[in-house]
């Protein structure tokens, strides 16, 4: 190899191999994002609010089901009464018309229950999504702050799973060491908690999306 070729190789290696200062600037940190997220006071507060809202939906749904069950029981009794052979032709016809109306009312109650269930599930999913996105912005903001101040170029989530359910970070010796940002991030997030952070405010729950179906004019007596 002549001197010209050697010079080209040396120049190429100088470009490809980072200098010590570049390596120092590109250090890697880790964090258990799942634990940090779950332990965050905002996450715990949101969980309480969502559970309260779920309980409210369940109570409303149970009330609708109880009305539906009662209507079915009354419908069964009306069927027996309509089949009484002692009834006059006019009375029998009247009771058959009443049965038809009652049957339509029960079908409408079934549809209302199904609609309520779908709306309530969708509302809870949307609320969870909005809250999680908001909380994650706070968490990521603190992670970025700690990473920049610590000179980290990359921070890996040791709790992350791939699409197949396998760990994204298969092995690392950084967890629990000075490059683990879990504790400092968790402490920084905890420091933002208000005095009453352990109390959930039900007023923050989104009331839209799953209201009990309004009674139609035809249903009012």
HELIX and SHEET records of a PDB file:
HELIX    1   1 UNK A    3  UNK A   16  1                                  14    
HELIX    2   2 UNK A   20  UNK A   25  1                                   6    
HELIX    3   3 UNK A   33  UNK A   39  1                                   7    
HELIX    4   4 UNK A   41  UNK A   82  1                                  42    
HELIX    5   5 UNK A   89  UNK A  150  1                                  62    
HELIX    6   6 UNK A  182  UNK A  190  1                                   9    
HELIX    7   7 UNK A  202  UNK A  204  5                                   3    
HELIX    8   8 UNK A  217  UNK A  219  5                                   3    
SHEET    1   A 2 UNK A  27  UNK A  31  0                                        
SHEET    2   A 2 UNK A 152  UNK A 157  1                                        
END                                                                             
